[in-house]
Amino acid sequence: MHSFHYQNGSLHCEEVDLNQVADVHGTPAYVYSANTIRDHYRRLDQAMAGVNHGIEYAVKANSNLSVLKLLVEEGSGFDIVSGGELRRVIEAGGDAGKCTFAGVGKTREEIEYALQQGIYCFNAESEEEVAFINQVAGEMGVKAPVAFRVNPNVDAKTHKYISTGKSENKFGVDFVGIEAAYDRAASLPHVTLKGLQMHIGSQLTSLQPFVEAVEKVTPLALSLKSAYGIEFFSIGGGVGIVYDPALESGKPEWWAAQEEEHKPLTIEQYVAGVLPTLEKTGLKILVEPGRYIVGNAGVMLTRCLYEKKGSAKTFRIVDAGMNDLIRPALYQGHHDIVPLNEPRDAAMTQVDVVGPICETGDFFCQNADLPDFSPGEAIALMSAGAYGFVMASNYNSRGLPVEILVDGSDAKVVRPRQSLDDILASEKAVL
Ligand SMILES: *Cc1c(COP(=O)(O)O)cnc(C)c1O
């Protein structure tokens, strides 16, 4: 659910009119709803209240410092995948002691920094990595907390680029042989075996793969608990969101109206599905949601520049491109397109909405039936809060968009639009 809705003929985020935001701050612009983020965090936290648990928000989904600060205030921990993300968490007031460090390629600098800051645990993805962490910790005269990421070899049934839990993916240590890996790691002098982790993929919309993975891996967690006294079992993130229909699914009534067998997975169903197996372990249960927390708490606003009627198609050219939001080009991600001016009727026009970038893949939809909007009007690409701004680039020498955090009737710029001077400064300095 989320706080985007029409009011007085104009799309609003909470109490803020997005037409005004687009007029004042320009486009493209990312806009996030603070109360939607809080609501998602609290619903998950409440659903897990029955067990010793921790929420490790996956920073890579949206790492704006003000978004992180909001989650620090909610009591969240963080799952990070780089030294840069750890620095962000610390700058936002977060505690490294509540952070887990994921990723297949941690460098010496990152390991040293995380150890200096007192990271809760490294979630390692190979025995080679654990051996290196052991070496670095030894040189620093400390003991490093580590867990292995196990690859449970279950099919997450999601897009192949965001599926991570099959043996052919690069992630984690094979399920077969993981106990031997723990056994060898237990003899290393500078590491402490702290937990077990898995993460099978992203944007999962059914319960079954989660349950399959949890049921497969829980006996392993129990065996590691008795052998090495591990204290946590992290089941990763991956809970999907509703991309279509984005606007309607913001309301509780939409969820209530869905037939049970077609209803998208809710966070409460997810927790209810996995918790009975997990609570028997007596381990601290960690979850690492990214998209679920921020995905439909954000939109990207863009303005239509031109309509171009070709012989085969009608193109609406907008001022945002794949450099601002790459999900459609990268993994066929879908973003519903909603005009900021509420459509007066149900009439639809078939169009391609495309950006200004010199790439054929630079489109936000193709042959889509959309409510009408004209050049000069702004639209929202819905559900852009996760893996949106964080993947933006300067391709075509375009500045990064402005980010705005809405909280009630307050709209605050939490990252100004990047200027051309910003982009050019370091190159001009050496010219
Ligand atoms: C990306 C990632 C997550 C978050 O995934 P979502 O699908 O956004 O919930 C969690 N854990 C790890 C290790 C990740 O790499």
The ligand as a MOL file (V3000), in Angstrom:
LIG
                    3D

  0  0  0     0  0            999 V3000
M  V30 BEGIN CTAB
M  V30 COUNTS 15 15 0 0 0
M  V30 BEGIN ATOM
M  V30 1 C 19.5010 -7.0330 -2.9580 0
M  V30 2 C 19.5580 -7.8350 -1.7220 0
M  V30 3 C 18.4910 -7.8160 -0.8150 0
M  V30 4 C 17.2180 -7.0440 -1.0500 0
M  V30 5 O 16.4490 -7.5630 -2.0880 0
M  V30 6 P 14.9750 -7.0190 -2.3420 0
M  V30 7 O 14.4750 -7.8320 -3.4540 0
M  V30 8 O 15.0970 -5.5800 -2.6930 0
M  V30 9 O 14.2100 -7.2250 -1.0800 0
M  V30 10 C 18.6320 -8.5360 0.3500 0
M  V30 11 N 19.7530 -9.2590 0.6130 0
M  V30 12 C 20.7930 -9.3050 -0.2430 0
M  V30 13 C 21.9820 -10.0910 0.0910 0
M  V30 14 C 20.7310 -8.5910 -1.4400 0
M  V30 15 O 21.7640 -8.6490 -2.2910 0
M  V30 END ATOM
M  V30 BEGIN BOND
M  V30 1 1 1 2
M  V30 2 1 2 3
M  V30 3 2 2 14
M  V30 4 1 3 4
M  V30 5 2 3 10
M  V30 6 1 4 5
M  V30 7 1 5 6
M  V30 8 2 6 7
M  V30 9 1 6 8
M  V30 10 1 6 9
M  V30 11 1 10 11
M  V30 12 2 11 12
M  V30 13 1 12 13
M  V30 14 1 12 14
M  V30 15 1 14 15
M  V30 END BOND
M  V30 END CTAB
M  END
